[in-house]
Amino acid sequence: MTQRFRVLFRLLAVLLAGTLLACASRLPPIPLDLPQLFDARPLVWRATAPGGGVAYLMGSVHLTREHIDDFGSVADDAWAAAEELVVEVDVTLLSAQEMAALTASYGALAAPRTLEDELSAETWQSLVAYLDSRAIDVEKISGWKPWFVYFVIVQHELARAGFKTEEGVDRVYLDAAIAAELPITALETAASQLQTFDNLPDALEEVLLKDSLQRVDGFADEADALIEAWREGQADELEELVFQPLQEAPELQVFFDAVFFQRNRQMAGRIHQLAKDGRTRFVVVGAGHMVGDQGIPSLLAERGWRIELIGGGRREAEPAPLVATQERASE
């Protein structure tokens, strides 16, 4: 397994799975005093539909160490123009009881099976050693599926390092929309996100868990590196972090199809349908869904949208086309 492959799985939580991070709070976090993130200049695209609707697309991260006070003038202007906020999942609609029910529905094993039954002896022993090192009772995780325990471990370790889901970009804009009484639309549901991971092949579930246990001490540094690339609006670096594993290990195609490409197509299709009313929207979706030739901006361009990269890094002052408008008429 390559280093790129290993990095991928620990950074998925930062890029992709806001719902899963919220659901996975099963182990006690140990927050530390850490430096504050002051501001960011994330990637922002202006996407204009063939019929005239506009979607400002921002790639986001689902957790950070501290509150981000400033997203830059491009993001501020786009937000000011927006008539509606669009996110992956509106987690503010989920009560603690509803989240617990969803978690049990998708993440819990059917009795009498236990997690030990699902894993090889080697992986189980590594997991027990990890839990002992964190003074965590093995009974807390024995009833959960391997893919969910992977997210529990990632969430726990990032929380120990001071990362917070409530400071994620999605939550910042959700809170702002609620305060401004701006309409909110979700492209996915919490159930659909959980189902995506629950449908992964069993062997891949164990790979996720085993790899996380082998390299647990590197979570925070890797998350910091990715968030720094996001803050600086470095599209090339983000794309490399996310998609290099697929080039090195083509057998991961099923994983990328499920977690990225199929969901990207569904979200792009939903944005396309929403734009038919001609309104202006601010869309906040995980940065991993925005970059690459199968990212949401590129998929919208294939439907006839005009796509311009207007924010991110040093390009903020000089908007330039990212993807040429396609000739094919929109569906």
N, C-alpha and C positions, 0 to 999 in steps of 0.2 A: 504494500500500500504506500503510495507516494505521500510526501509531505503536503502537497496541494490537496490531496484527497482528505488528509487529516484536518487541515485547516478549514475546509469547506464545512464539515459537519458541526464544528463548534461555532461557526459564524452564522449558521442558519438562523439561530435564535435571534441574533441581532437584526438580521435582514428581513426575515420572512414571517415569523410566527408570533405575532402579538397576542393572539388568543391563547396559544399554547403557553406562553410565558405567564399569562395571567392565571391560567388553570393550574399550572405546575407548581404553585407556591405551596409545596407539601413539607418542606424542610425549613427549619428556622434560619433566616438570614442573619448575617453578622456584619452590619454596615460599618465601614471605616471612614475616617476623616480623610478626604481626598480632594485634590484641586478641582475647582469649578470650571466647567466649560462655559466660556463667556459668549461666544457667538459662532455662527456658521454661515457658510456661503454654499448651500447645497445646489445640486443640479435642478434647474427649473426649465421646463419646455412650455412654449405656447403652441397649442394644437388647435387649428381652426378647421372645423368640419366643412364638408362641401356645401352644406345648407346654411352655414354661418354661425353655428354654435361654437363657443370657445371653451377649451379645457386647459387650464394651467396645471401642468403635471409636475409634482415634486416627488423625487425619490426620498424616502425617509428611512430612519432607523427606529426600531421599536423600543429601545431603552438607551439611556445615557446615564452618566454619573450624576450630573446636576442639571438644573433647569437651564435651557438655552434662551438667553434674553433677546437675541437679535439674529434674524435669518437673512438680513440684507435687504436692500431697497427693492430688488427685483421681486422677491417673495412678498414683501410688504405691499407693493403696488398690485401684484396679482391677487392677493388676499382682499385688498380694498375693492377690487373690481368684481369679486365673486358674488354670485347670487345664491350659491349652494356649495356646501362642502361634501366631497365624495371621499370615502375611506374604504379600506378593505372590509373591516368589521366595526360596527359601532358597539364597542364594549361597554359604553355607558348604559346600554339598554339591558344588560345582563345583571341580575341580582346575584348575590353570593350563592343563594340556593339554586338558581338556574345554572350557574357555572358549575357547581358541584354535581348537579344531575347530569350535565353534558359530559363532564369529566368521567363520571362513573360509567356512562353509557358507552363511551368509546375507548377509554383508557384502562378500565378494570378487566381483569381476567375472570372468566366464568368459573365459579367454584365447582369442584374442589381444586382446580389447578392453581399453582403458585408460580411466582417468577422463577424459582429454582427449577421448576419443571420445563420452563421455556428456554433455558440457557444451557450451554455446555458447562461442564464442571470447571473448566479454566476461567470462563467469564464470570461464573457465579462466585468463585473464590476471589477473583479480583474485586468484584462488587462488595463482598463482605469485608474485605480488607479496607476498601475506601470508606465504607460506612463506619467501621471501627475507628479509622483515623479522624473522623468528624464527630465521633461520639453520637452516632445516630442508630437508633434501634432498627434492626433489619425488618421488624414487623411493619414498620411504617411504609415500606415499599413492596412487601412480598405479594400483595394482591394486584399489582399493576403490570401492564404489558411492557416489554422491553423498550419500545419506542417512546412510551410516556416517561419511563424512568430516566431515559436519556435526557429528556427535557427537564425533568426534576433536577437532575444533577447540574445541568448547564445553568438553570435558573438559580440554584442554590449557590454555585460557585461565583456567578456574576454578582449576585446579591452580597455575598461576602466581600467582594471587591468594591462594593459601593454603587453598582449599577441599579437603576430603578426603572421599572416599566411605567410608573406614573410620570416619569420625566421624558418618555419617548415622544417623538415628534407627532405621532398620531394623536396622542392624548392632549398635547398642547393645543392642537387645532380643534379637537373635539370640544375642549373646554371653552375655547374662544368662540366657537360657533354657538354653543349653548348660551353663553353670556350675551352674544349679539342677536340671539333668536334667529340664527341663520338655519335654513333647512339642511338636514344631513341625510345623505343616501349612502348605503353600504353596498359594495360590489359583491360581497360574499357574506356568508353567515358563520358564526362560530362553529356550528355543526359541520359545515362543509370543510372548514380548515382542519378540524379534528379528523374528519373522515379521510382526508387526503393522506395523512400520516398513518392512520389505522389501516389503510389499504396497501401500505408498502409490503413487499415480500418479507416473510419471516426472517430469512437469512440476512437481509439488509437491516432489519431492526437490531439484530444482535451486533452487526458491524458498527452501527451507530453507538450502541452502548459500550461495546468493548473498546472502541477507539477513544471515546470520551474518558474512560477510566485510565487508559494508558497515558493520556496527555492532559490530565485535569489541571495541572499547575500552570499551563500556558493559556488558559481561557482569557484571562483579563488582558494580557499583553496583546493577544490576537484581536480581541474586541476593540481595544484602544486603536490599533493600527487601522482597522476597517473604519471605525468611526472618524478617525482623522482624515482618511481619504474621502469619506462622505462630507465632512465639514468643509473641506477644501474644494468640493465639487470636481473631483478627479475621476471622470468617467472611465478612462482607460484603465486606471488602477482598480476601480471597482469591478469592471468587467473581468479583468484578469483574476482577481480574487475569487469571483463567483464561478467562472466558466472554465478556467484552466484544468480543473480535475476531469472534466468531460473529454478534453483533448488527450489527456494522459491515460485515461481509463474509459474506453468506449462502452464497457459493460455497465457504466452508470447511466446509460441512456434512459432506462426505465425510471430511474430516480428523477432525472432532470425533466423528463416528460411530465411526470405527475406533479412535481413540486413547483416547477417553473412554467414550462411551455403550455401545458393545457390550461392552467390557471390564467396565464397571460392572455391567451386567446379568449377565454371567457370574460375576463375583465375588460379587455379592449372592446369586445362585442357589446358589453353592457354600456360602456362609455359612449360608443357609437349610437346606440339607441337613445340614450339620454339626450344627446346633442340635437336630436330632431326638433326639440322645442325652441332652439335658437338661443338658449340662455348661456350665461358665463359661469363656469364652475371651477373650483379649486380642488384638485385631486391629489390626495396624499396616499401613496402606495409604497410599500417596501422597495428600497433602492435596487434590490436584486431583480425586481420585476421591470425595471425601467431601462436597463442597459442591455446592449447586444442586439443582434439582428432579429431576435425573437422577443425583444422587449416591447412594452406597450407603445412607446412612441413609434417604433418601426412598424408594428402591426396596424396602428391607425393610419400611417402613411400608405400602407397597402390598400386601405379602404378609401383613399382619395383625400385624406386630410393633409393640410400644410403643417409641417412640423418645424419649429425653430427652437434651437437651444438658446435661451436668453439669460440664463443664470448659472453660475457655478465657476469656482476658481477665478481666474483672471479674465474670463470671458464675459463677466457681468456687464461691462460697459459697451461691449460690441456684439449685439445679437447677430447670429448668423444661422443660416439654414443648416439643420443637421441631416434631415432626410428629404430628398426631393419629393414634391407632390407627384403622386402617381396619376396616370391617365385613366386608369380603370374607374368607372363610376362606382359610387358607394352603393351598398346593397340596400 
